[in-house]
């Protein structure tokens, strides 16, 4: 085999990826599909799904000044054998608004970034224009709108076609929304706000425009300033355009196995990755047809660790992705968030899913309307399409990585009310996993529940209790904490499934049934409920699937009965 391709970890530039001999998953077959879709397109995908590298690839493909590099950059890829008429026909203006700082003087920072990029454009395409073109562009100083209008007029005079590509179109405004609040954000995107005004210029001067981001909020607020883009985010044609399919992942693993760098079993690696990185779907029409998609950055993170160390990473969540979730949490924790939104998050954490209509656009001031809030969770990758419920979609937590983010949110809320010693809890989890000694851990959680009064005041009942237990059990590294698992024609409250991929010595597994009673429940009601719980949990344990999930460990059946904030009974049955 020739020199082995390196993984593209941390690479966002297509030309660097190709010239540095990096492994590349070919997505060029979507180029003609995008041309067919229209000239002005808008696409939303969660972070870490390959948006930047895809846009960089399009930039290299359409750039008139890169025609001579086509074979070097695209040789061996699908598009090399199927080039479109539009190849190499555009001068490309490329913006990445994540580079436009949202701090300090907003207009000055934004103009400074845009001006730098437009000066780079003038330098790159200087030879296409009359003498002095570059100097005239630079003479506008930090007046990026003036620069842009001048460039567009000169291109029209010369008969050149301009392609505008914007990566992270909403990053700048999301940062403003996070750091400065609704009032400052509204001033940017409405009336004569500078952000709105620049989009009006885009609208009138480009042959093609493609924008990508992580939410539709900014686009909605800019509607009258930029109302020509077709939103292709939920179209079936583009469901698999970003992210990796299972075939993509298998081909990558097979490549490194054939190169002698990977000794592990490919099926076992995919089995381990799926619960953590897979299960995304972006189009309702593809629920039954297309395979579910992997988060591509997370796959590369995992494979990189395997190639370097011969094992999977102990922490399945890349720290860079954790930073992205932190940004998302800041956005949804704006001052307007109230009990209704917290209730939604608790419901999703407990049930793993929610039924709602997916709104394609909504303004920032309406983020906390119920369906807009749920839609925002979807756009940020915290939910994905898994089915339909009448006219609504079933939106579910896609994988364990995301599930942990919900649990962390709940833990932060619970810990504010009563601080449980997490290190002590992790210590007793060790005894739970390796010695079958479960009582200390469960007692700590039930005691904490009794002292966390603000939790009970939010939403009463069994779901609240289940969410509390699930959040605290989720920090147990030895298990995959799964709520509402279907077992033998029923749904158990909690299944602690041993994570034998990373902790093969785990010797014990657990099914936990939680029962909640109101303060006025009688002794007879307590006994009846207890017997019902015992019958349920034994029925769950009889299924063949349970034995498979236990993977040779000793199974414990635990029933916990709470009355208001007091433990009534907790036994292994």
N, C-alpha and C positions, 0 to 999 in steps of 0.2 A: 504494500500500500504506500502511496506517496505521503508526504508530510501530513500528519494528522491535524485536522482542523481543531482549533481551540474553541471552547465554549464562548458565546457572545455575552458573558456576564458583564453588566454595566455599560454595554455598547449601545448607543442610541443613533449612531450615524451609519447609514447604509454603506457609504464609500469606505469608511474605516473597516467595517465588518468584512467587506469583500477583499480589500487589499491586505488585511491582516490575517487572511486565511482562517476566518471564524466560521463555525458551523451556522448554516442559514436554513431556516424552514421557508420553503418557497411559497410566497403568497401572490406571485405576479399574475396568476390566472384571474385575479379579481380586477386587474386594470381595465380590460375591455368591458367588464360588467359595470364598473363605475362610470365609464364613458357613456354607456348606454343609459344609465340611470338619469343623467342630466349634467348640466354645466355648473350648477351651484348646489353643493351638497354639504350636509351636516350630519355628523355621526357622534354618538355618545357611547363610551365604553368605560368600565371601571379602570382604576389605575393598575399599572403593571400588566397590561394586556397587549403590549407591543405597538401602541399607537405611534409613538415617536419614530421608531425604526421603519414602520410602514410609510409614514409621511415622508421620511427622508428618502426612501426608495422611490416614491413617486416624484420627488424633486429631481432625483438623478435621471429618471426615465424621461421626463418631459422637458428638461433643461436644454435649450438650443445650443448652449455652449459646451454641453457634455456629449454631443453626438459622436465625437471621435472616441469616447471612452465606453461606448455601449457594449462592445464585445468583452472588454475587460471586466465591466461591472455586472453584466447580465448573462455572460456565457454560461451555458449549462442549465439555466433556469427556463421555466415554461415560456416566458415572454420572448426569449431569444428566438424561438421557433414560431411564435405567433405575434409578431409586433403589430401594433395598431398604426393607423395613418397619422395619428396625433403625436407619435413618438418624436421627441426632440424638436417640437414646434413652438415652444413657449420660452419667454423670459420669466423666471420664477421669482416672486417676492415671497420670502419665507420668514414668518414670525413664530417665535415660541414665547408666549406671554407669561410662562412661568419665570422667564428671565427679567420681566418688568416688575421691579420691586413695588410692593404695596405699602411701603413705609415712607416717612418723610413727606415731601411735597409730591402728591400723587401725579398731577399733570406733568410736572417737570421730569419725574422719573420715567413715566410712560413715554413721553416725547423723546427723552434721551435714548432709551432703548430702541424705539422705532427709527430714530435718526441714525443710530449706529448701523442698523440693518439696511437702511436705504442707502447710506453711503457705501456699504459693502456691495449692494446691488449696482450702484453707479460705477464702482471700480470693476466689477465682474463683466459688465456689459458695455463698458466704455467704447470699445472698438465698433459697436453697432451704431453709434450715434455721431453727430457732428462734433468737431473739435470743441473742447470746452464744456462738454456735457457734464463730466464728473465735477468740474470746478463749480458749475452753476448749481448742481445738487447740493454740494457741500456748503455753498454760500448761504443757504437758508438757515444755517446754524441748527438750533434745536427745534425749528418749526417743521416737525415731521409731516404735518398735514400739507404744508406748502410744498415740501419735497415730493410727497406722493402725487399731488395734483400735477406738478411739473413733469414728473416721470411719466405719468399716464398720458398726458397731452403729447409729449415727445414720441411715445410709443405709437399713438394713434397716427401722428403725422408720418411716421416711418412705416406704418403698416405692420408693426409687431404685435403679437398676441401676448397678453400678460396672464399669468396663472398665480393666484394668491393662495398660499397654503398657510393655515394658522393652526399650530399645535397648542394645546392647553388654552383654548380661546377664553375660558372662564377662570383660569387660575388667578389672574390679576384681580378680578372683581370678587372672587371667593375670598381672597386674602383681605380685601377691603371690608367685605361683609363680616369676616371673623374679627378683624382688629379694630375697625372703625364703626361698625354698626350699620343699621338700616338707613339712617338719615344720610350719611356720607355716600353709601352705595347708591341710594336713589338719586342723589345729585349727579353722579357719574353717568347713569344709564337712562335718565329721563330728561325731557325738555332740551336744554342746550348743553348738557353735560359733555365733556370732551370725549369720553368713551363712545357715547352715542353718535357724536358728530363724525368721528373717524369712520364708523361703520357706514354712515351715509356715503362717504367717499368710496368705500369698497364697493358698495352696491352699484355704482354707476360706471365703473372704470375697468372691469376685468372680464376677460373672456371665460375664465373658469375660476371658481372659488371652492376650496374644500376646507372645512373647519372641523376640528375634533376637540372634545372636552369630556368632562365627567358628569355634567348635569345640564339640563335644559334651562336652568333658572335665568342665567344672563341673557340667553337668546330671546326668551319670552319678554324680558324687560326692554330689549332693544327692537322689538318687533317692527315698529313703524320706521325705525332707522335702518333695519336690515330685514326685509320680509320676502326675500327671493330664494332662500335656501330650502331645498327639499330635505326633510329629516328622514334618513334611511336607517335609523337606529334599530327599528323593529322589523325591517323587511327581511323576509326569509332568504333572499339572495345573498345577504351579507352576514348571516348568522355565524358562519365559521371563518369569516375573513380575519378576525383577530383572535388571539389565543391559539392553543394547540389542541388538535384532536388526538384521540388515543393512537391513531395511526402515525401521526407526527411524532408522538413521544416514543412509540415503539421503534420507528425508523432511527431516531437519535440514539437510543440505547443500543440498537443493533449495530450502528456505525461504530460506536466506541468498543463494543464487544468484539467486532471483527478486527478492530485495530489492536486488540490485545490489552486494552486499558481497563476493561470492565470484566470482572470475573463473576459477578452476581447473576442470579436468575432474573431474566427480564420480566417474566410474569409476576414474580414476587415483588419486584421493585414497583411495578405498576399497581399491584394490589395495595402496596403501602401508600403510594402517592394519592390514589383516588379519593380516599376519605378526607384528604387534607387540601387538595388543589383542584379537584374536578367538579363537574356537575353544573356548569353554567350553560344557560340557554337564553338567547336574546330575541327569539321570534316565536310567537304562538304557533304559527303554521309548521314549525320544525320540532315541536314537542315529541312527535311520534316518528319522525323521519331521520333527523340528524343526530349524530352522536353528541354527547355532552362535551363541553370544552374545558380544557385545563387553563389555569392561570399560567401563562408562559414563563414569566419571571420566576415564579416559585418552582417550576419544573427545572429550570436552569440552575437555580440555587441548590436544589436537591442533587442533581446530577454532578454538579461541580464538587460538592462535598464528597460524593461517592468516588469520584475519580481521584481526589486528593488523599482521602483517608480510607477508602475501601469499605466504608459503612455509611448508612444514612445519617443525616444530622440529628443530634439529640433534640435540638429545638427545630421543629418542623416549620416554624414561622420565621422567615427572613426578617431581620431587624429593620430593613428598609421598608418592608411592607407594613410593619407595625407603626412606623412613622406616618404612613399614609392613613391608617385607621385613626391615628390620633388627630390628624387634620379633619377627618370626617366627623369625629366626635365633637370637635370644637364647633363645627358648623351647625350640628343639630342641637347643641346645647346653648344656643343663643337665648337671650332673656325671654323670648316668647314661648319657650318650651314649658308646658304645664303638665298637669296630671294625666290628661288625655294621651299625650305623646309618651309619657313614661309607662302608661298602661299598655300602649301598643308594643313598646319594647319588651315589657314583661311577658305579654302574650306570645310574641314571637319567640322569645327565649324558652318559654315553657312548652309551647306547642310545636315549635320548629317551622311554623308556616302561618300564613294569613291570607285570606281572600280579599281582593281589592281590584278596582279598576286602575290600570296603569295610565297615568296622565302624561301625555307627550310633552307638555309645557305648562309652566305656571310661574307667576312672578315671585320674587323673593318675599314680598310682604305676605304671601299666602302659603309659605313653606309649612306652617303648622296646621293647616287644614288636614283632616285625617288622611284622605287619599293622596294628597300631595306629599305628606310626610312619608307615607309608605312608599310612594313612587321614588322619593329621594333616596330612601334606603336601597331600593332596587338599583338606581343609577350608580350608587357608590359601591355596588357589588356586595352589599350586605344581605340582599335577597336575590333570588333568580326564579325564572319561570319553571314550574314543574307540572302544571296541569291547569284545568279550567273548572270553575264552579258556576254554572249558569253563564251569565254574561260577564262574570269576573274571572280574573286570573288567580290561580293559586301560586303565591310567591313564597318560596321556602328559603331557609338558610342553606346555602349551597354546600358547605363543607365544614370540617372541624376548625380550620383556621378562622373562619368567620364566626362560627359558633362561640369560640373563645372570646371574640371581641364583645359579643353580647353579654357573656358571663362577666367579663371584666367591667363592663358598664354597670351591671347589677351589683357587683362586689363593691365598686366605688360608692354606690348609693347606700348599700347596707353598712359599709364600714364607717360612713359619716355618722350613722345613728349609734352604732355600737362597734367598737374596734376589737375584733377577734384576732388573737395572736396567730398569724398565718404560719410562722415557722413551727410553732407547736403543733398546728394542724397537720403540716406536712410530715412531721415526725410520726404522728400516729397513723398517717396514711401508709407509711412503710409497714407498720405492724398489720394493717388491714390487708395489704397485698401479699405479704410473704409469710405471715403467721396466722392469718384468719381471725385476728383479734380486732373486731370492728366496733366494739361498744364505746371505747374512748372517743373515737372520731365522731360517731353519731351523737354522743352525748354533748360534745362541744358544739355541734351545729344546732341541736335542739335548744341548748341553753342560750345560744346567741339569738335564735329566733324569738325566744321569750323576752329578750331584752331589747329587741329592735322594734319599738312600738311604731315608728313611722312607716315601717313596711306594711304592718297590718292595716294602718289607716288608709293606705292607697287602694288596694283591691283585696277584699276579704276572700277567704276560702281556700280550697285545695290547690287551685292554680298558683296562688301566691306562695303557699307552702312549698310547692314543687319548684317554683322558680328560685326560692331561697336555697333549698337543698342543692339544686343543680348548680347554682353559681359557686357555692363553696366546694362541692365535690369536683368541680371542673379543674381546680388547681392540683388535683391528684394526678401526678405524672404517669402513674402506672396503668391508668385506665383511659379508655375513650368513654366519656360520660354522655350517655345517650338517653334523652327523655322521650317518652311516648313511642317506644319501640313496639312494633307489631309482633306479638308472640302468641301463637296458637289461638287465633281468632279473638284476640284482645290486645289492648295496649297497656303495657306496664308503665308505671310512673317513671322509673329510672332503671337503667341497666348499666352497671359498671363492667364494661367489656375489657378484658385484659389486652394491653397493647404489647403483644408478644413479638412484634417486629423489633421494638426497641428495648423491651424489658422481658426477655424470654423466661426469666426465672419467676415471674409472677405466678403464684400458686393458687390464688383464690379469686373468685368472681362473685358478683352480687346482683340480685334483683331486689329492688326496694319498692314497696308499696306504701304510699303516704295517705293517711286519712285525716280529715279535718272535721271538727265538730264546733258548732256555735256554743256560746257560753251557757245557754239554757238547756243543752241536751241532757236527757235523763240517763240513768245507769243502764236502763234497758236499751236505749238507743246506742249507747257506747258498745254494749256487748254484741248487739246485732251487727253493727258496723264492723266490729273486729272479726266476727265470724265470716262476714262477706269478704273482707280483705284476705283472710287466710285461704278461703276457697279460690279467690281470684289468683293469688300468687302461685298456688300449687298448680292451677290450670296452665298458667304461663310457662311454668317450668317443665311441663310434659312435652313440649314441642321439640321436634328434631332440630329445628333451627337454633334452639337454646344450646344444645350440646355442641353444635358447630361453633357458636360464638364463644362458648366457654373455653374451647381449645384445650381440653384436658385438665382444666383447673377444677378445684372443688367449688361447687356452687352453693352460695348461702342465700336463703330467702328471708328478707327482713321486712317486718311490718312496723310502721311508726304511726301512732295515733296521737294527734294533738287536739286539745280543746282550747280554743282561743289562743292564749300564749303559754299554756301549760302542757307538759308531756303527760299523757294518760298512761300509755303503755308502749314499750318498744322491745320486741322479741324476735329471735330467729325461730322460724316455724317449719 
